[in-house]
């Protein structure tokens, strides 16, 4: 019988040894009969009674192999022991334990790119905790994961255990960080409508190159690949390819483990145009013809999923403003493969009657709840709207306060109620930046600015800037409250001091000291208005004896008290290297009260961008302006217009317009207009990701108007002739900032105009 028991115990021990790898050793010894005593051996820190509490075997009970097995598992599960043996010695149950050591110190060696504190926060092994090999192995994987997130797939981690006296150990993670594992090549399979270069420009991941040392987008990131798939899908859907899909996205590590080869296999399908576009409604009394005016699509245009989504939002907002709380707009899309058209019917119907019960916000340790809540397009008690939730999430992301924003719906206290769970991950909102640049207009310029975009967690912005250059100097302090008095109106102030050297243009210098109060509000996502009051004192000084008499008459101090209003309509996709959209801006200003100057000034400018063919963008724009005095006053030099340089290429700053015939000083003008037509195209044989673009342009403009009743204008050269110049240029969005070189030659001009063929500009902030 004893032999059978021993064999059974051996089988149990073998099952435990091979079935649960976390156990170092275990044994259940063999015996039988009634247990008359329990003896604990090998324990140093663990109390005997603590060990007995995990045993399934008791004094006075017969020995049971199954109970011994459960006792082994319970003791190993505590994590306190590396080995446990349970055996019967006569009628005494002997439990032999080998305790895991205590961690004395956790250290990291070899890490330079990632600080100890970040690694220490990630690992689970801590000082004064029990050392277990399973936990250490888990920590190794955690450390490797951190390095992989930073693009270092060659990193290796080896844990070292240094045994000390009194059952203690030092745990040292020896790290070989390796080099950054970049993306050596991005390839596309199945693309016919767009080249590889175009598609590389639409995704976030980029190929490794020397000029990307300030970016991390050329490091392999599996999460970014998922984003790239979505970006490709959105791009193709916006270009009319309604059947587009990403078949696969594969990343292969190069044999030398120094980079990844990423391959996107796609299926473009046919390109579709909009077919029949209609709006139907299940609400009685709702005029669908009125709703059609809110559509941004029309029959015959190329299919664009973004415009369909925009039309849904427009209709939903329009119907909601008419008093229909529960509205759901479903775009029913039907593809006609025979004629490659897409029929879209926007079905306006009553949505489920669900109300927002609560908006729960988590993750914001610094930003106040009200800063987040005021960006929501709905409040607690409002009718639930998926479109408004989506727009609220986008507005939160646009703040720039959060690294991650996630808004999800959760069941409320009843079926007709829902809770919105808002989870945010905050990021740094303070920044200090240094800048350097050069242009033929401003000379060498250096600047430093300190900005906090979320002051005290209230969403306020505070900025202090200093710009010093060879031709101009400026220091300014600005503050903005985006929701003044808890209303959707921004308010702020600016205090500034500027100094300009205009000796090369008009033989004088000027300086200004003043402040401005401003307020603004948005009518929509694209239209906003700004009102501004400025009070400044301007001095015209250092006037040369040989300067124009008109300039000498303007020398001295003036006080400008100006109220202005600006309205902007902007639909451009990006501010730099725009490919589509337009911008229209108009400003009207009046000066008079509390100041020495009395005038009315208005300016208007507009620009339109359109992609002609792949990567070739045409733009056309223009501006006009006038300034006139009133109450028998006259407009002083600093309030007139000066055209040339950046505003009219081919001519120097102040190169056109009224000019003193004797001194050739530029005198400024009351009226002006400019126009420009430009073609932007990629340079041949240059990879698109280099972001090097060629430019071809034609600029036109004129500046005129001298106040004849004020000055002796017999020696003033003034002409309304349209000046014309054309040229070529190159623009590079480099890691150091945008760089542009233009060469232009005037075609039509006056003999007294000052020309300038080459213009160069460069600037960066870091």
URTAZI-V871507 format. One record per residue. N is the residue number from 0. RES is the residue in one letter. SS is DSSP state (~ for helix, > for strand, _ for the rest). PHI is phi as a letter, one per 30 degrees, with the letter a starting at -180 (999 if undefined). PSI is psi in degrees with one decimal (none if undefined). Layout:
N,RES,SS,PHI,PSI  N,RES,SS,PHI,PSI
This chain:
0,X,_,999,-40.2  1,X,~,d,-37.7  2,X,~,d,-40.5  3,X,~,d,-42.4  4,X,~,d,-42.6  5,X,~,d,-43.9  6,X,~,d,-38.7  7,X,~,d,-41.0  8,X,~,d,-39.0  9,X,~,d,-40.2  10,X,~,d,-44.2  11,X,~,d,-43.6  12,X,~,d,-40.8  13,X,~,d,-42.2  14,X,~,d,-42.6  15,X,~,d,-40.1  16,X,~,d,-42.5  17,X,~,c,-23.0  18,X,~,d,-22.6  19,X,_,b,88.8  20,X,_,d,-21.2  21,X,_,d,-18.9  22,X,_,d,130.0  23,X,_,d,-53.7  24,X,>,b,154.7  25,X,>,a,154.7  26,X,>,a,143.9  27,X,>,b,113.0  28,X,_,d,170.0  29,X,_,c,134.1  30,X,_,a,-174.8  31,X,_,a,-169.7  32,X,_,i,-173.3  33,X,>,d,139.0  34,X,_,d,121.1  35,X,_,c,-12.8  36,X,>,a,157.5  37,X,>,b,124.5  38,X,>,c,130.0  39,X,>,c,128.9  40,X,>,b,147.3  41,X,_,j,-7.9  42,X,_,d,138.0  43,X,_,c,-51.0  44,X,_,c,-26.8  45,X,_,d,133.8  46,X,_,d,141.1  47,X,~,e,-39.8  48,X,~,d,-32.7  49,X,~,d,-42.9  50,X,~,d,-43.3  51,X,~,d,-30.3  52,X,~,d,-19.8  53,X,_,c,-6.9  54,X,_,d,141.5  55,X,_,c,2.7  56,X,_,c,136.1  57,X,_,b,155.3  58,X,_,d,134.6  59,X,_,j,-6.6  60,X,_,c,154.3  61,X,>,d,151.3  62,X,_,d,134.3  63,X,_,b,120.1  64,X,~,d,-38.4  65,X,~,d,-39.4  66,X,~,d,-35.2  67,X,~,d,-38.7  68,X,~,d,-44.5  69,X,~,d,-35.5  70,X,~,d,-41.9  71,X,~,e,-47.6  72,X,~,d,-41.3  73,X,~,d,-40.3  74,X,~,d,-41.6  75,X,~,d,-32.7  76,X,~,d,-20.6  77,X,_,d,-21.5  78,X,_,i,6.8  79,X,_,d,-16.6  80,X,>,b,142.5  81,X,>,c,-18.6  82,X,>,a,140.7  83,X,>,b,131.4  84,X,>,b,128.3  85,X,>,c,124.2  86,X,>,b,156.0  87,X,>,c,125.5  88,X,>,c,98.2  89,X,_,i,-123.4  90,X,_,c,9.9  91,X,>,c,131.8  92,X,>,d,118.1  93,X,>,c,126.4  94,X,>,c,111.4  95,X,>,c,123.4  96,X,>,b,148.6  97,X,>,b,113.6  98,X,>,d,142.9  99,X,_,d,145.0  100,X,_,d,166.8  101,X,>,c,137.2  102,X,>,d,122.8  103,X,>,d,-40.3  104,X,>,a,142.8  105,X,>,c,122.4  106,X,>,b,159.7  107,X,>,b,134.6  108,X,>,b,141.5  109,X,_,j,-8.2  110,X,_,d,128.8  111,X,_,b,-34.3  112,X,_,d,-28.1  113,X,_,b,127.4  114,X,_,d,156.9  115,X,~,e,-41.0  116,X,~,d,-39.4  117,X,~,d,-40.9  118,X,~,d,-39.7  119,X,~,d,-35.5  120,X,~,d,-25.0  121,X,~,d,-36.0  122,X,_,d,154.0  123,X,_,c,-22.5  124,X,_,d,124.2  125,X,_,b,155.2  126,X,_,e,144.9  127,X,_,i,9.2  128,X,_,c,163.1  129,X,>,d,132.9  130,X,_,d,127.8  131,X,_,b,141.1  132,X,~,d,-32.1  133,X,~,d,-41.9  134,X,~,d,-39.1  135,X,~,d,-42.3  136,X,~,d,-36.8  137,X,~,d,-38.2  138,X,~,d,-38.1  139,X,~,e,-44.5  140,X,~,d,-37.3  141,X,~,d,-43.3  142,X,~,d,-43.0  143,X,~,d,-36.5  144,X,~,d,-40.4  145,X,~,d,-44.4  146,X,~,d,-34.9  147,X,~,d,-35.6  148,X,~,d,-30.1  149,X,_,c,8.9  150,X,_,i,15.2  151,X,_,c,86.6  152,X,_,d,-6.3  153,X,_,c,-1.5  154,X,_,d,146.7  155,X,>,b,148.9  156,X,>,b,128.0  157,X,>,b,117.3  158,X,>,d,136.3  159,X,>,c,135.0  160,X,>,c,119.8  161,X,>,c,112.7  162,X,>,d,135.8  163,X,_,c,177.6  164,X,_,d,164.8  165,X,_,i,35.3  166,X,_,i,32.7  167,X,>,c,155.3  168,X,>,b,150.3  169,X,>,c,131.6  170,X,>,c,119.0  171,X,>,b,125.0  172,X,>,c,109.6  173,X,>,d,119.2  174,X,>,c,131.1  175,X,>,c,103.2  176,X,_,d,-31.1  177,X,_,i,179.2  178,X,_,d,161.9  179,X,_,d,129.8  180,X,_,c,101.6  181,X,>,d,-175.1  182,X,>,c,108.9  183,X,>,d,-34.4  184,X,>,a,139.4  185,X,>,c,120.1  186,X,>,b,155.0  187,X,>,b,137.0  188,X,>,b,128.5  189,X,_,j,-3.8  190,X,_,d,128.3  191,X,_,b,-36.4  192,X,_,d,-31.3  193,X,_,b,141.5  194,X,_,d,166.4  195,X,~,e,-38.6  196,X,~,d,-40.7  197,X,~,d,-45.1  198,X,~,d,-34.5  199,X,~,d,-31.7  200,X,~,d,-14.1  201,X,~,c,-16.2  202,X,_,c,168.2  203,X,_,d,-39.9  204,X,_,d,142.6  205,X,_,b,159.0  206,X,_,d,147.5  207,X,_,d,138.3  208,X,_,a,159.2  209,X,~,d,-29.1  210,X,~,d,0.5  211,X,~,c,21.2  212,X,_,d,-14.2  213,X,_,c,5.8  214,X,_,b,155.7  215,X,_,c,7.3  216,X,_,d,-14.5  217,X,_,c,10.3  218,X,>,c,139.8  219,X,_,d,131.5  220,X,_,b,115.5  221,X,~,d,-36.6  222,X,~,d,-36.6  223,X,~,d,-30.2  224,X,~,d,-38.0  225,X,~,d,-39.0  226,X,~,d,-40.0  227,X,~,d,-39.2  228,X,~,d,-41.5  229,X,~,d,-37.8  230,X,~,d,-38.7  231,X,~,d,-43.3  232,X,~,d,-45.2  233,X,~,d,-38.5  234,X,~,d,-48.6  235,X,~,d,-38.5  236,X,~,d,-31.6  237,X,~,d,-14.8  238,X,_,c,6.4  239,X,_,j,0.5  240,X,_,c,84.1  241,X,_,d,-20.6  242,X,_,c,8.4  243,X,_,d,144.0  244,X,>,a,150.4  245,X,>,c,111.5  246,X,>,d,-44.1  247,X,>,a,156.7  248,X,>,b,113.4  249,X,>,b,133.2  250,X,>,c,122.1  251,X,>,c,131.1  252,X,>,d,130.8  253,X,_,d,153.0  254,X,_,e,-33.1  255,X,_,d,2.7  256,X,_,h,26.5  257,X,_,c,0.3  258,X,>,a,169.5  259,X,>,c,146.9  260,X,>,c,118.4  261,X,>,c,130.6  262,X,>,b,122.1  263,X,>,c,119.6  264,X,>,c,121.0  265,X,>,b,160.1  266,X,>,b,109.8  267,X,_,d,-42.2  268,X,_,i,-170.9  269,X,_,d,157.1  270,X,_,c,131.0  271,X,_,c,152.8  272,X,>,c,160.7  273,X,>,d,131.6  274,X,>,c,-123.0  275,X,>,d,130.0  276,X,>,c,123.5  277,X,>,b,162.8  278,X,>,b,128.3  279,X,>,b,153.3  280,X,>,b,142.3  281,X,_,c,7.0  282,X,_,c,128.0  283,X,_,d,136.9  284,X,_,i,1.1  285,X,_,c,118.7  286,X,_,d,110.6  287,X,~,d,-25.0  288,X,~,d,-34.0  289,X,~,d,-39.4  290,X,~,d,-30.7  291,X,~,d,-24.7  292,X,_,d,-15.1  293,X,_,c,-1.0  294,X,_,d,143.8  295,X,_,c,10.0  296,X,_,b,159.5  297,X,_,a,160.4  298,X,_,d,137.6  299,X,_,j,-15.9  300,X,_,d,158.7  301,X,>,d,140.3  302,X,_,d,135.2  303,X,_,b,109.6  304,X,~,d,-31.9  305,X,~,d,-40.3  306,X,~,d,-31.7  307,X,~,d,-44.5  308,X,~,d,-38.6  309,X,~,d,-38.6  310,X,~,d,-38.9  311,X,~,e,-46.8  312,X,~,d,-41.5  313,X,~,d,-45.0  314,X,~,d,-42.9  315,X,~,d,-41.8  316,X,~,d,-40.3  317,X,~,d,-45.0  318,X,~,d,-39.6  319,X,~,d,-36.0  320,X,~,d,-17.1  321,X,_,d,1.8  322,X,_,j,5.7  323,X,_,c,106.3  324,X,_,d,-42.2  325,X,_,c,91.6  326,X,>,b,135.5  327,X,>,b,125.0  328,X,>,c,115.3  329,X,>,c,116.2  330,X,>,d,107.7  331,X,>,d,113.6  332,X,>,c,127.5  333,X,>,b,119.1  334,X,>,d,135.1  335,X,>,c,95.4  336,X,_,d,-25.0  337,X,_,d,-45.0  338,X,_,c,13.8  339,X,_,h,55.2  340,X,>,b,160.3  341,X,>,b,117.1  342,X,>,d,132.2  343,X,>,b,123.8  344,X,>,c,119.0  345,X,>,d,108.7  346,X,>,c,111.4  347,X,>,c,115.0  348,X,>,b,167.8  349,X,>,d,126.9  350,X,_,d,174.8  351,X,_,d,139.6  352,X,_,d,85.1  353,X,_,b,133.8  354,X,>,c,153.2  355,X,>,d,116.0  356,X,>,d,-52.0  357,X,>,b,151.0  358,X,>,c,107.6  359,X,>,c,127.2  360,X,>,c,133.5  361,X,>,b,156.7  362,X,_,j,-11.7  363,X,_,c,100.1  364,X,_,d,-21.6  365,X,_,c,-42.7  366,X,_,d,130.8  367,X,_,d,149.2  368,X,~,e,-39.1  369,X,~,d,-26.3  370,X,~,d,-35.5  371,X,~,d,-43.0  372,X,~,d,-34.8  373,X,_,d,-12.6  374,X,_,d,-9.3  375,X,_,d,139.4  376,X,_,d,1.2  377,X,_,b,159.6  378,X,_,b,171.2  379,X,_,d,128.4  380,X,_,j,-15.2  381,X,_,d,161.9  382,X,>,d,134.9  383,X,_,d,135.8  384,X,_,b,120.3  385,X,~,d,-39.6  386,X,~,d,-40.3  387,X,~,d,-34.3  388,X,~,d,-44.0  389,X,~,d,-42.0  390,X,~,d,-35.4  391,X,~,d,-41.7  392,X,~,d,-39.5  393,X,~,d,-38.0  394,X,~,d,-37.9  395,X,~,d,-41.3  396,X,~,d,-36.4  397,X,~,d,-18.2  398,X,~,d,-34.0  399,X,_,i,10.3  400,X,_,d,-19.6  401,X,>,b,139.8  402,X,>,d,-33.1  403,X,>,b,138.4  404,X,>,b,125.3  405,X,>,b,121.7  406,X,>,c,121.4  407,X,>,b,155.7  408,X,>,c,139.0  409,X,>,b,151.1  410,X,>,e,142.1  411,X,_,c,-160.4  412,X,_,d,-12.7  413,X,_,b,164.7  414,X,_,e,-25.9  415,X,_,c,16.0  416,X,>,b,147.6  417,X,>,b,150.7  418,X,>,c,142.3  419,X,>,c,120.2  420,X,>,c,114.5  421,X,>,c,115.9  422,X,>,c,125.7  423,X,>,b,152.5  424,X,>,b,114.4  425,X,>,d,153.3  426,X,_,b,168.2  427,X,_,d,133.5  428,X,_,c,-2.5  429,X,>,c,144.4  430,X,>,b,144.7  431,X,>,b,127.6  432,X,>,b,145.5  433,X,>,c,145.4  434,X,>,b,153.6  435,X,>,b,146.2  436,X,>,a,174.5  437,X,>,a,139.2  438,X,>,b,157.5  439,X,_,d,-11.9  440,X,_,d,-48.8  441,X,_,c,-6.9  442,X,>,i,-154.4  443,X,>,d,132.4  444,X,>,b,134.7  445,X,>,b,142.4  446,X,>,b,157.8  447,X,>,b,137.3  448,X,>,b,145.6  449,X,>,c,127.6  450,X,>,b,139.7  451,X,>,b,115.5  452,X,>,d,-9.2  453,X,>,b,65.4  454,X,>,d,122.7  455,X,_,h,23.3  456,X,_,i,12.3  457,X,_,c,3.2  458,X,_,i,8.0  459,X,>,d,156.0  460,X,>,c,131.5  461,X,>,b,131.5  462,X,>,b,137.2  463,X,>,b,123.3  464,X,>,b,148.8  465,X,>,b,125.9  466,X,>,b,125.0  467,X,>,b,127.7  468,X,>,b,174.1  469,X,_,d,-25.0  470,X,_,c,-14.4  471,X,>,a,152.7  472,X,>,b,140.2  473,X,>,b,138.5  474,X,>,b,132.9  475,X,>,b,149.4  476,X,>,b,127.2  477,X,>,b,145.4  478,X,>,b,137.3  479,X,>,b,128.5  480,X,>,c,109.0  481,X,_,d,-22.6  482,X,_,b,80.8  483,X,~,d,125.9  484,X,~,h,37.9  485,X,~,h,27.7  486,X,_,c,160.7  487,X,_,d,55.3  488,X,_,b,127.4  489,X,>,d,147.4  490,X,>,b,150.3  491,X,>,a,179.7  492,X,>,b,158.6  493,X,>,b,137.7  494,X,>,b,129.6  495,X,>,b,157.0  496,X,>,b,125.5  497,X,>,b,154.8  498,X,>,b,133.6  499,X,>,b,136.6  500,X,>,c,108.8  501,X,_,c,26.1  502,X,~,d,-36.4  503,X,~,d,-19.1  504,X,~,c,-47.1  505,X,~,b,13.7  506,X,_,i,40.1  507,X,_,a,168.2  508,X,>,b,159.6  509,X,>,b,156.4  510,X,>,b,150.4  511,X,>,b,145.4  512,X,>,b,128.6  513,X,>,a,-171.7  514,X,>,b,164.2  515,X,>,b,142.9  516,X,>,c,135.8  517,X,>,b,153.5  518,X,>,b,150.8  519,X,>,a,157.1  520,X,>,a,158.2  521,X,>,c,132.9  522,X,_,d,-28.3  523,X,_,a,-174.0  524,X,_,d,-18.3  525,X,_,c,-17.1  526,X,>,c,128.5  527,X,>,b,159.8  528,X,>,b,144.5  529,X,>,b,132.0  530,X,>,c,136.3  531,X,>,b,135.7  532,X,>,c,129.1  533,X,>,b,133.3  534,X,>,b,117.8  535,X,>,b,149.5  536,X,>,c,126.8  537,X,>,c,132.8  538,X,>,c,129.0  539,X,>,c,116.3  540,X,>,b,-178.4  541,X,_,h,41.3  542,X,_,d,125.7  543,X,_,d,147.3  544,X,_,e,-28.4  545,X,_,c,6.2  546,X,_,d,162.1  547,X,_,e,141.9  548,X,~,e,-32.2  549,X,~,d,-41.3  550,X,~,d,-39.3  551,X,~,d,-34.6  552,X,~,d,-24.0  553,X,~,d,-7.2  554,X,_,d,147.0  555,X,>,k,-163.8  556,X,>,c,140.6  557,X,>,b,151.7  558,X,>,c,123.9  559,X,>,c,121.7  560,X,>,c,105.0  561,X,>,b,134.7  562,X,>,c,126.4  563,X,>,b,157.1  564,X,>,b,131.7  565,X,>,b,134.3  566,X,>,b,135.2  567,X,>,b,132.6  568,X,>,b,111.8  569,X,>,b,117.9  570,X,_,b,13.2  571,X,_,d,144.1  572,X,_,d,-37.0  573,X,_,b,160.5  574,X,_,d,-26.0  575,X,_,c,133.9  576,X,_,h,51.2  577,X,_,d,142.2  578,X,_,c,-19.8  579,X,_,a,159.4  580,X,>,j,-179.9  581,X,>,b,164.8  582,X,>,b,129.0  583,X,>,b,132.9  584,X,>,b,138.6  585,X,>,b,133.9  586,X,>,b,132.5  587,X,>,b,128.8  588,X,>,b,145.4  589,X,>,b,133.4  590,X,>,c,142.8  591,X,_,l,-73.3  592,X,_,e,130.6  593,X,_,i,-0.9  594,X,_,b,171.2  595,X,_,d,-13.6  596,X,_,c,141.0  597,X,_,b,108.4  598,X,>,a,165.4  599,X,>,b,130.6  600,X,>,b,139.0  601,X,>,b,141.2  602,X,>,b,150.8  603,X,>,b,138.0  604,X,>,b,155.0  605,X,>,a,152.2  606,X,>,b,143.7  607,X,>,b,135.0  608,X,>,c,141.7  609,X,>,a,135.7  610,X,>,d,117.9  611,X,>,d,-59.2  612,X,>,b,-177.1  613,X,_,e,121.5  614,X,_,i,3.2  615,X,>,c,117.6  616,X,>,c,131.8  617,X,>,c,143.6  618,X,>,b,147.6  619,X,>,b,136.0  620,X,>,a,171.6  621,X,>,a,167.6  622,X,>,a,153.3  623,X,>,b,157.9  624,X,>,a,153.1  625,X,>,b,150.5  626,X,>,b,127.6  627,X,>,b,144.0  628,X,>,d,169.9  629,X,_,b,169.4  630,X,_,h,39.6  631,X,_,h,22.6  632,X,_,d,-177.8  633,X,_,b,155.0  634,X,_,d,121.1  635,X,_,d,169.3  636,X,~,e,-43.2  637,X,~,d,-12.5  638,X,~,c,4.9  639,X,_,d,174.8  640,X,>,c,142.3  641,X,_,b,126.3  642,X,_,c,139.8  643,X,_,k,171.2  644,X,>,i,-121.6  645,X,_,d,-27.4  646,X,_,d,-17.6  647,X,>,a,94.1  648,X,_,d,148.5  649,X,>,j,-13.3  650,X,>,b,146.5  651,X,_,d,169.5  652,X,_,d,127.4  653,X,_,i,24.5  654,X,_,d,-20.1  655,X,_,b,171.1  656,X,_,j,-177.0  657,X,_,e,137.7  658,X,>,b,141.0  659,X,>,d,125.3  660,X,_,d,-24.8  661,X,_,c,-40.9  662,X,_,c,-10.2  663,X,_,i,18.3  664,X,_,d,139.1  665,X,>,d,131.7  666,X,_,c,-4.4  667,X,_,i,165.8  668,X,>,b,165.8  669,X,_,c,-23.6  670,X,>,b,142.1  671,X,>,a,161.0  672,X,>,a,149.4  673,X,>,b,155.9  674,X,>,b,150.6  675,X,>,b,142.5  676,X,>,b,129.9  677,X,>,b,144.0  678,X,>,c,125.3  679,X,>,c,132.7  680,X,>,b,150.9  681,X,>,d,141.6  682,X,_,d,139.8  683,X,_,d,148.3  684,X,_,i,12.2  685,X,_,c,125.4  686,X,_,e,140.3  687,X,~,d,-34.8  688,X,~,d,-11.5  689,X,~,d,-20.1  690,X,_,i,40.8  691,X,>,c,118.5  692,X,>,b,143.9  693,X,>,c,152.8  694,X,>,b,138.4  695,X,>,b,131.5  696,X,>,b,160.4  697,X,>,b,126.7  698,X,>,c,141.0  699,X,>,b,158.5  700,X,>,l,169.5  701,X,>,a,153.6  702,X,>,b,130.2  703,X,>,a,175.0  704,X,_,j,106.4  705,X,_,b,136.2  706,X,_,d,93.9  707,X,_,d,-29.5  708,X,_,d,-15.1  709,X,_,c,-41.8  710,X,_,c,159.4  711,X,_,d,105.8  712,X,~,c,11.2  713,X,~,d,-24.8  714,X,~,c,14.9  715,X,>,c,129.9  716,X,>,c,121.5  717,X,_,b,136.0  718,X,_,a,143.1  719,X,_,c,9.9  720,X,_,e,135.4  721,X,_,d,121.7  722,X,>,d,142.5  723,X,>,b,134.5  724,X,>,b,148.8  725,X,>,b,161.4  726,X,>,a,-179.8  727,X,>,b,152.6  728,X,>,a,168.9  729,X,>,b,134.4  730,X,>,b,134.6  731,X,>,b,121.6  732,X,>,d,86.9  733,X,>,d,168.0  734,X,_,d,-19.0  735,X,_,c,4.0  736,X,>,j,171.4  737,X,>,d,135.5  738,X,>,b,132.1  739,X,>,b,137.1  740,X,>,b,126.6  741,X,>,b,137.8  742,X,>,c,121.2  743,X,>,b,154.4  744,X,>,b,127.3  745,X,>,d,138.9  746,X,>,c,-40.2  747,X,>,b,129.6  748,X,_,a,167.1  749,X,_,c,154.0  750,X,_,d,-28.3  751,X,_,d,-3.3  752,X,_,d,146.8  753,X,_,c,120.1  754,X,>,c,158.8  755,X,>,a,114.1  756,X,_,d,-40.1  757,X,>,c,131.8  758,X,>,b,135.6  759,X,>,b,135.7  760,X,>,b,143.0  761,X,>,a,138.5  762,X,>,a,154.9  763,X,>,a,162.4  764,X,>,b,141.2  765,X,_,b,none
